[in-house]
Each structure stands twice: as C-alpha cells, then as structure tokens.
Amino acid sequence: MKLNVERIPGPELQVGDTTYLYFGGTSYLGMQTDPRFRKILAGFTLEIGPHWGASRAGNLVLSVYDKTESALAKWVGSEACLTLSSGFMAARLLVEYFANLGHPCFFSPNCHEALLPPGGHRTSNWSELYGEVRKGLEKNRIPVVFTDTVGGEERPGPVWDLLKSLPKECILVADDSHGIGVCGSDGSGSWKALQVMGFKELLLCSSLGKALGVTAGLVAGPLRVLDQLRETPFFAGASPAPPAGLATLGLGLSEGWYAQQHLRLLENTAYFFELTGHLQLLKSNLLYPVFYFTNPKLAQYLREHRVLITDFEYAAEAGTSSPKRIVISAAHQKKHLELLAKTLERF
C-alpha cells in the first residue's frame, strides 16, 4: 500500500482524517523534522543560497566545503574527508577509482548496490569472501573488499566482528550509510572501529542524508587518496552537495546536536528493546534501532492498527521476500514506543 503525503513524516503522520504512528524511513536522529535543525537550514539557505552548480575544481570555491570536511574528519576520526552530492555518488567514486587501478575487487554478502560495479557479484557468505580474498593475495595483487558496515535482517547492527576476519593485507572500502550517526562514539560511525583492525588501507563512504539529515555524501580516508579522488573527472565533473546543508551539518557537529540526538536514539532503542525483547516476532540488536520481521500478516496487522513501517519490495532484493523494518528514531517519544509495543503484543 502506497500513501501520498505532503511533507516528510515525523513520529506521527496525518493522512486525511487518520493519524498513524510512523516507524519507517532512515531519519534515525530525527533531524528531518527537528524544528531547530530546519530553522538553521532555512537560514543558511537564505544566507548562502540553495545550490552551487559549479565544479569544485573551478576557480571560485565556497569556503563551507573545506570547513565542513575538516569538521567531519575530526568527528569521524579519519585523516581527511571529501563530500559529494549523495552517498551513491561517493560509493561510485570509490568503485571507479579502484577499478581503474586494476585491483582485484571482492564484494561482501551485505554489500550495498552502490558499491557493485557492472558485472560485480556479492559472495554468497562471509567464509567464501575470506577464501576469495586469500586467493587474490596469493597472486601478489592487493585485493579491495567492498562491504557495508551494517548487516541486514539476518544480522542487525554493525558487522565489525565479521570484518576482523579479513586478511589485513587487503584494502577495505566500507559503506557506513546506516552506521554514521547511529553507531560509534557520539554516533561518529564505524571509522574508529575499523581503523584499529590494521588493514593496508581503509576508505569509508556514506550517505549523510539518513541519520545526519543533509543531502550529501561522504568519503573518508587518507589525505593522499582523497587528493587523488579530487583530480578524477568523476569528482571534478559533478556538482557538489548543497552548501546550506553542509553549513548546517558543520554547526550541528560543533554545537553537539548530533551527540544529543544520538543519546536519545540509544535511550529509545534500549527502551523499545526492553518492551519487546521477549517477542519472537522481531530480529534485533540491543544497540541498533532497526527491528526486522518477515511475516506479511504482521505488516498488514500494523497498518490496520494505524502503524506504518518500512514495507516495500526493494529493487536490489528482487526475487526475494523483502524484510519489513520497524525503525526507531530519536524523535519518537516513550508513548509512541509503548503504543507500538502493545500493538505487537496483541498480534
């Protein structure tokens, strides 16, 4: 069932005369409907402008890009950061970069579509991935492993422990779109956890449009590599992210908005887990705000009881039964979580 709505939903959603609870989407920190965040974003839009359509390789450069990238690098923990117009673009930039260098590339079972080049195939399981990477090393070529930092319905939450078993001689490219803002210290994502594993090189890409609420993508990594990425036609030929969003992001980092919202998210997730942890319906991780289930009758039951979740057939999962996702956000209040828990209890 599809519903047409006029604005981005918060914890509650009005459709005609009906009020629904909303537990879907990817606005983990609730920034998209946060009044403070929206007011600051609107102000920066008036001050700086809504869009910068020129190449960042041009002779005129807006200072907000370098400023925000420096703030992101400090927060994430990497030597340097680079922003692009979307997380998908950030991922494709890295795919093209390593493909052009001729590295053998391998793709984890949970690898996002954005990291799969034409003809690329995910390994069927993690053991197969480890074996394929070792074979690549035996040919005296440095393998590149592409992966998501977060699992799916089979393994909710970060997959850092699975990545530890990869040979350290490989280069790791990790998509942290569902980790940044959600996992790590103050929601700073997966960089610090992955860096200590000692891979030959670590690159991280991410959407900033999910938990962090701005239309942009991110690449984090060594300055040497990011300087090379800046020189690619892929980067130079593309328009950058909207500058007002990046200015808002930079201010949010410096004033601690994201850390505050991350703490609320952890509290909400723990509380909902406490309310529902005994139910066999859901598959979850205590520290991760996405709760999975596959029973289509439950999805229908929730709709009938005015609860909307993430429930659609994702193109990347064609031919399979797409899991249903209940998503907890920092914007939810205890009353929302309790109403959902009671509804699940009655099913």
Secondary structure as UniProt FT lines:
FT   STRAND          12..15
FT   TURN            16..17
FT   STRAND          18..23
FT   TURN            28..29
FT   HELIX           31..33
FT   HELIX           35..48
FT   TURN            56..57
FT   HELIX           63..76
FT   STRAND          80..84
FT   HELIX           87..101
FT   STRAND          105..107
FT   TURN            109..110
FT   HELIX           113..115
FT   TURN            118..119
FT   HELIX           126..138
FT   TURN            139..140
FT   STRAND          144..148
FT   TURN            153..154
FT   HELIX           160..163
FT   TURN            164..165
FT   TURN            168..169
FT   STRAND          171..175
FT   TURN            177..182
FT   HELIX           185..187
FT   HELIX           191..195
FT   TURN            196..197
FT   STRAND          201..207
FT   STRAND          217..221
FT   HELIX           223..230
FT   HELIX           233..236
FT   HELIX           243..254
FT   TURN            255..256
FT   HELIX           257..276
FT   TURN            277..278
FT   STRAND          283..285
FT   TURN            286..287
FT   STRAND          288..293
FT   HELIX           296..304
FT   TURN            305..306
FT   STRAND          307..310
FT   HELIX           315..317
FT   TURN            318..319
FT   STRAND          324..327
FT   TURN            330..331
FT   HELIX           334..346
//
